[in-house]
Every structure is written in C-alpha cells, then in structure tokens.
C-alpha cells in the first residue's frame, strides 16, 4: 500500500520507486496512479521494459494532525502495480537505468530536431507533448517536440 503523503513530482517518485525495486530485485512495485504515470507505464510495457501493470484500489484514511477522520471521509485511492521484468536466473534487469529529466524547478523542453537520442536509439526518451505522453521515436514521426520527462536505457 502507498502511504498517503504529499508528492510534488509523480514522475520522479515513480522512477525512484522503480529504480529502488530493481536494485533489491523485487518482482513488483507500486506507484501513484495519475494520467502521466499510467501513460509512462503503458509506454514501458509496449517497449518491453516491464512485463505488465495493474490498476489497484487502496482505501486510505486521510489524517489531519494525528486525528483520524470519520468513515464518511474515506476516499479510495488508485495506485499502479508495475510487474518488473528480469533476464535469467541471476535476475538481471531488462533496463540499465532510468533517469528523470524534468522536475518542478527545472523543466527541459526540446523541439522536434533537439529531442535527444538515448544511446544511439537503444534507449528511449519519454516526452509530454500536445498529443499526449509519447516516446522520442513517436514525437519525431509526428514532427512535434515537448517536455522531456525521463530517459530509459
């Protein structure tokens, strides 16, 4: 279950959780469910970096100053459970690294011609564009740029 805490940047939080889970060879990891994290999860699944993902519902109780709020104020909260992918018996992760690029204090934008290629095309960049969350390959095909959210290789 995901704790009910304030998260400023869900993409950085997601990437950190996945990186930490890979380091300790966990088979699944839970992250907050937002439009952006769902879209990134779909891209990771489509590109073969994770096996699958599921939308889970957590019933969390909000607390204010250590006092529980009444049962009527309980709100279900969605989370995503990512099923991580490994190679062989040594459980070598499918990807080497994930790196968050944009963050709340510093945003990185790129036009169509400035979108970085990750390891000469062996990795991917994920961008937030006017057409939605897409990979660098798709953004180049569509001829659009956007905010670079993260890179995976």
C-alpha positions as CSV (number, residue, x, y, z in Angstrom):
1,X,0.0,0.0,0.0
2,X,1.2,3.5,-0.8
3,X,1.3,5.8,2.2
4,X,-0.8,8.9,2.0
5,X,2.0,11.5,1.7
6,X,2.4,14.6,-0.4
7,X,4.4,14.0,-3.6
8,X,5.5,17.1,-5.6
9,X,6.5,15.3,-8.8
10,X,4.9,11.9,-9.6
11,X,7.3,11.1,-12.4
12,X,10.4,11.4,-10.2
13,X,8.7,9.5,-7.5
14,X,7.8,6.7,-9.9
15,X,11.3,6.5,-11.4
16,X,12.9,6.4,-7.9
17,X,10.5,3.6,-6.7
18,X,11.2,1.5,-9.9
19,X,15.0,2.0,-9.6
20,X,14.9,1.0,-5.9
21,X,12.8,-2.0,-6.6
22,X,15.2,-3.1,-9.4
23,X,18.2,-2.8,-7.0
24,X,16.6,-5.2,-4.5
25,X,15.2,-7.4,-7.3
26,X,11.6,-7.1,-6.4
27,X,9.1,-8.5,-8.8
28,X,6.5,-5.7,-8.4
29,X,6.4,-2.1,-7.3
30,X,3.5,0.2,-6.5
31,X,3.4,3.9,-7.7
32,X,0.8,6.6,-7.6
33,X,-1.8,6.5,-10.3
34,X,-2.1,9.6,-12.4
35,X,-2.6,10.2,-16.1
36,X,1.1,10.7,-16.6
37,X,2.2,7.6,-14.6
38,X,-0.4,5.4,-16.4
39,X,0.9,6.7,-19.8
40,X,4.5,6.1,-18.9
41,X,3.6,2.6,-17.7
42,X,1.8,1.9,-21.0
43,X,4.9,3.0,-22.9
44,X,7.2,0.9,-20.7
45,X,5.0,-2.2,-21.3
46,X,4.8,-1.5,-25.1
47,X,8.6,-1.0,-25.3
48,X,9.3,-4.2,-23.3
49,X,10.8,-2.6,-20.2
50,X,8.2,-4.0,-17.8
51,X,6.1,-7.2,-18.1
52,X,2.7,-5.5,-17.2
53,X,0.9,-3.1,-14.9
54,X,-2.3,-3.3,-13.0
55,X,-4.5,-0.5,-11.5
56,X,-5.1,-1.2,-7.8
57,X,-7.5,0.5,-5.4
58,X,-6.3,1.4,-2.0
59,X,-8.7,2.5,0.7
60,X,-6.7,5.1,2.6
61,X,-7.9,7.2,5.5
62,X,-6.8,10.8,5.5
63,X,-5.4,12.1,8.7
64,X,-5.1,15.6,10.0
65,X,-2.9,16.4,12.9
66,X,-2.8,12.7,14.0
67,X,-6.6,12.5,14.2
68,X,-8.5,10.1,12.1
69,X,-11.3,11.5,10.1
70,X,-14.7,9.8,10.2
71,X,-15.6,6.8,8.0
72,X,-17.5,9.0,5.6
73,X,-14.3,10.9,4.7
74,X,-12.5,7.8,3.5
75,X,-11.5,8.0,-0.1
76,X,-10.4,5.2,-2.4
77,X,-7.0,6.0,-4.0
78,X,-5.7,4.3,-7.1
79,X,-2.2,3.0,-7.5
80,X,-0.4,1.2,-10.2
81,X,1.4,-2.1,-9.6
82,X,4.2,-2.5,-12.1
83,X,5.3,-6.0,-12.8
84,X,9.1,-5.7,-13.4
85,X,11.0,-7.8,-16.0
86,X,14.3,-9.6,-15.5
87,X,16.6,-11.8,-17.6
88,X,17.7,-15.3,-16.5
89,X,18.3,-16.8,-13.1
90,X,20.6,-14.0,-12.0
91,X,17.6,-11.7,-12.4
92,X,19.4,-9.1,-14.5
93,X,17.1,-6.2,-15.1
94,X,15.8,-5.5,-18.6
95,X,17.0,-1.9,-18.5
96,X,20.2,-0.5,-17.1
97,X,19.0,2.9,-15.8
98,X,16.1,5.3,-15.6
99,X,16.7,9.0,-15.3
100,X,14.3,11.7,-14.5
101,X,15.0,14.8,-16.7
102,X,12.4,17.5,-16.0
103,X,11.4,18.3,-12.4
104,X,9.3,21.0,-10.9
105,X,12.1,23.6,-10.5
106,X,13.8,22.9,-13.9
107,X,11.8,21.9,-16.9
108,X,13.6,20.7,-20.1
109,X,11.8,21.3,-23.4
110,X,13.0,20.2,-26.9
111,X,11.8,20.9,-30.4
112,X,11.5,18.1,-32.9
113,X,15.1,18.4,-34.0
114,X,16.5,18.8,-30.5
115,X,14.9,15.6,-29.0
116,X,17.9,13.6,-27.6
117,X,18.6,10.1,-28.8
118,X,19.4,7.8,-25.9
119,X,22.4,5.5,-26.6
120,X,22.0,5.9,-30.4
121,X,18.5,4.6,-30.3
122,X,19.0,1.7,-27.8
123,X,17.1,3.6,-25.1
124,X,14.1,5.9,-25.2
125,X,13.1,9.3,-24.0
126,X,9.5,9.9,-22.8
127,X,8.0,13.3,-23.6
128,X,4.9,15.2,-22.7
129,X,3.6,16.7,-25.9
130,X,0.4,18.4,-27.1
131,X,-0.6,15.0,-28.5
132,X,-0.1,13.2,-25.1
133,X,2.8,11.3,-23.5
134,X,4.9,9.7,-26.2
135,X,8.3,8.2,-26.9
136,X,11.1,10.2,-28.7
137,X,10.6,8.0,-31.8
138,X,6.8,8.8,-32.0
139,X,7.4,12.5,-31.4
140,X,9.9,12.7,-34.3
141,X,7.4,10.8,-36.5
142,X,4.7,13.3,-35.6
143,X,7.0,16.2,-36.0
144,X,6.4,17.7,-32.5
145,X,8.5,18.5,-29.5
146,X,7.7,18.7,-25.8
147,X,8.9,18.4,-22.3
148,X,11.4,15.6,-21.7
149,X,10.1,13.7,-18.7
150,X,12.6,10.8,-18.5
151,X,15.1,8.6,-20.3
152,X,15.4,4.8,-20.1
153,X,18.2,2.6,-21.3
